[in-house]
Each structure stands twice: as structure tokens, then as C-alpha cells.
């Protein structure tokens, strides 16, 4: 067999069924996007109610609206489900408890086909459910890498007390964003989260959500947490009403503007990371 392989110029010889995983991986890589890899964004709240889930959703919606195929991953099994927040609880598609992925690779196209789609925006949502387990570390690794290989933007809503699964996202993220309301108690809670994130993620930035009842400035909060300030965000007056009705965040306003800023930073960091790997 080896002699025949050399004669025909074969790059590899695979024996089945032992080489099934290798062959599936080769087929997957051959059919994926041949362009540059995608980028991974993790969004974490510095305290309860910080607004991290809304910012993650708004960023994913903005990326899809800009024309980039996007994955929005719900990594918090105790969060009630991003599908419920976005009014997609009745949209057909796979949720984390139904995704039986342990290891290996899956084509991003098949993943998008199986997941609930958010309208015609090129956005697919992989949500936790009201019952059943959340994502495992192995499943998250496979899904995140599928999106990155295919050139997608992968936005992950990560709990502030991550276990093994969320730690996979934080280590893979090109940028991790910490969302902190501009008040003293929130900053005190966020200090511990920030210290943990900086040990797990290669790049961490701060979004401060105002207004501050005590006059704290975003620069003061960034200095106290020792995290670079990416954006300060004014209140969005209709956000709570829209989310309560199962409507996605609006395409305009402070939330959308902050999402655009994060995407610019994410793409810049991803480009620098690729340049470093190639050199």
C-alpha cells in the first residue's frame, strides 16, 4: 500500500476505520473558508446585572449587519438563555443540551445550518436552555475553533465565575471585554473578576456603563481595575423595554456604538495576532 501511495504521489495514506477522525478532519478543512481566520470575542460582566449579555448580543448583531458571518455563543447555563432574551426561544434549532460534540472538528457551515438563525443577518445563536446542562469544555473548544477556521466573528457571553468550559473561551479569545457599571460596589466586585481575567485571557479591555451616581469617571475605574479602557457607554433608554419584549437591541444608540468600537478593536487585535503567528 505504501509503495502504491508513493507511485501515485499521495500525501497521506489512511486506514479505515482507525483513521476516520483524521479523514473527517481533512474533509472539513478542505471545505472550509480558505480566507483569513475569524476572531473570538469574550464578554464578561464585572458584577450581576452589568449588561454583558446585552452587549454581547448587540456586538454579534452589529458584526452580522456589517456582512461578517457571526456566531453568538451563550456560555452561561444559569443566565436563562440568550434565545429568551432575544425573543428566539421558539425558533427551531439546536441548543447546547442537544449538541453532542466531545472532540474533533465540525464544519462551520453545518453548525450554522443546525443553529437558530436571527433573521437574515447572517447570525446564528447557540444558546443554553432553561433545562439541561450548559456547554462542556470540549464542545466549546470545537465550536469556537469551527467559527474561527471559517472566518466567522465568534461572540461569547461568558459568566463572571467561569468553570472549565468558560476558561476555554477566555484562553482562545482575541479580546476579552469586562463590562462594569460606574458605581463603587460594582467596581469592588469587578476588581476580583478583572484580576482573574488577566491571568486567563491574552487581552482584556474595559467597558464602563454609566452614569455614575457618585461621580466616578471611566478613567478612574480603569485605573483602579488596571484594565485598559475601551469605551464608556451612556444609558440606552429603550433597552430594558425591548429585551423584556424579546426584541433584540436596536441598531442605533450607545449600545450599538460601543459594539462597533469593540469590533474595530477585535479585528485590529486579531490581525496583529495573525501577523505575530506568521512571523
N, C-alpha and C positions, 0 to 999 in steps of 0.2 A: 504493500500500500504506500509506504514512504517513497519507494522508487518511482511508482506511477505519479505520485504527487509532484516529485521533482521534475519529471518529464513534462507535465502539463503546466509547470510554473505556479503551483498552488502556494498561497501564502501560509495556509494552515490546513491541518488535517484533523477532523473531528470525528470521534467515535460516539455513536448514539447507543443507548440513552445517556451515557455518562457525561457527554458534552452538551447536553440540552441547554443548560443555563448559558454557556458560552455562546451557543448558536443563536439563542433568542436575543442575547445582548448585541451580537453582531448585526442581526437584522434590525434591531431597534436603532442602533447608531447609524445604520445605512439609510434609514427612512426619516431621521430627524432633520431639523433645520441645519443647513451647513454654514449658516452665518455665525456671528459672534454670540457667545453665551449670554444668557439673561442675567438679571440682577435680583438679589434677595434682600427684602426689607423686613425687619422685625420691629413691631410697635409694642411698647410696654408701658403700662400705667404706673406712675410712681406711688399711687395710693388708690383706694377704691373710688370709683366714680370720676377718675381723671379724664375720661373721654378718649381712651386709647382705641377702643373698638370703633368708635365713630370716625376717628382719624384714619385708622387702617382702611375702613370701608371707603371713605372719601378718596384716599390715595389710590386705591385699586380702581375705583370708578374713573378717576382722572387719567390714570395710565391707559385704561381701555379706551377712553374717549380720545386720547392722543394717538390712537392707532396701534398700540402695542398689545398683543395678546397677553392676558393677565390671569393669574391665579390668586384668589383670596383664600387663605387658609385660617380656619378657626382652630387655635391650639389650646383653648381654654374649655375643658369639659364642664366646668362649673359656671360658665358665663351665660347659659340659657340658649345659646345657639345664634350665630350671626345670621342664619337664614330667617329667624324670627324677627331680628332687629331690622332686616332689610325687606321684610314682607315677602320672603321667598319660601316660607315654611310649607306651602302647598305645591311648590314647583318640583316636578319629578326629577330624580337624580340621586346619586349615591351620597350618603353621609359617612362620617368616619366609622361608625359601628358596622357598616356594611362593606367597608373596603378591606378585603382580605389580602393585604400586601405585607410580607415579612421581610423580604430581602430581594436582591436582584434589581432589575430595571423594568420600567414600563414606558411605552411611548406616550409622549405628552398629548398627541392627537387623540389617542384612545381615552386618556384621562379626561380631557375636555369634553369628549363625547358622552362620558358617563356622568359627569357632574351637572348640577343645576346651573343653567345659564341665566345671567342677569340681562334680559332683553337682548338687543342686538349689538351690545357694546364690546363684544369680544372678551367678556369677563366670565370666568367660571368660579363657582363658590364651593369649597369643601368645608362643610360646617359640622360642628358637633350637634348632637341631638339632645332632646330632653331626657332620654333614657339611653342606656348603653354606655360603653367605655369611650374615652377620648382616644386620640391618636397615640400609637406606640412610637418609641424612638425609631425603630426600623422603618415603619410606614412613613413617618415624616421625612426621614432621610431619602427614601425612594421618591416621594412626591416632589420634594424640593429640588432634587437633582434632575428629575424629569423636566420640570419647568425651566431650570437653568440651562440644560442642554439644548432645549428647543428655542431659546432666545426670549422666553417669557419674562415679564416682571412678576415676581412672586412676593406677595404681601402677606405677612403673618401676624395675626393678633395673638400675642404671647402673654400668658399670665405673669404677674409680678413675682410669684413664688414658683419658679419653674422646676419641674422634675426632669427626668432623663430625656423625655420627648422634647420639651421646650429647649433644653440645653443643646440639642442637635441643631435647632433653628438658629440659636444665638451664635454658635460657632461657625455656622455656614453663612450668616448674614453679611452682606457687603456693608450694611449700615443698620445699626440698632438705634431706634428713637425712643427716648424716655419722655413721657408726657406728664407734666406736673402743673396742677393748679397753683396760682400765685398767692398762697396763704401759708402761714407759719407751720401749721400742723401737717399740711401736705408735704412741705419741704422736709420736715423732720422724718416723715415716713419714707420719702423718696431718697434720702441720704443712704439708707441701707440698701435700697434697690440699686442705686447708682453704683455703689461700691461693688456689688455682686456682678452687675452687668459688665463693668470694665475688666473683670477677670475672665469673663466668658466670651465676650464679643470683640472682634478686632477693631471696630469703630463704633463709638457711641456719641450721639448728639442729643440735644435737649430742645423740647418744645414747651414753652411756658404758656399756660392758658389763663388769661386774665378775665376780669380786672382783679387787682389786689385790694382787699378790704383794708389792709394796713399800710399800703404804700410801698410794698416790696417791688423792686424793679426786676425785669428779666435778667439783666446783667448781674445783679446781686445774687439772684438764685443760682445762676450758672456758676458764679464764683464759689458759692457755698457748697455746691454739689461737685465742683471740679469736673464739670462736663461742658464741652463747647456748646454755645447757644446757636441753634439753627433757625429758630423762628419764635416770635411771640404772637399769640393768637387772641384776637378780640372775641367776645361772645357772638354766637350766631343765633339771632333771635328766634328763628323758626325751627331750630334743630330738634328740640325735645318734642315738639308737636309732630314733626314729620316722622321721627323714629317711633313715637307712640302709635302712629297710624300705619306703621310698616312701610313707610316711604323712605327711599334712600336719601342721603344728604344731598342738598341742592348743588348744582354745578357752579354756582357763584356764591361769593361771600368769603368770610375769613377762613372757613374750613377748607374750601376749595383752593384758596390762595396758598394756604400752608401746605396742602397736598402737592401743589405744583412746585413749591420750594423744595420739599423733600425729594421729589422725583428728580429734580435737577441735581441735587446733592448725591442721590443714589447713583445716577448714571455717571457722574464725574468720578465717584469712588470706584465704581465697577470698572470703568475704563482704566484708571490708574492701577487697579489690581491686576487686570489682564496684561498691562504693559510690564508690571513687575514680574509676572509669571513668565512672560515670553523672553525677558532679558536674563 
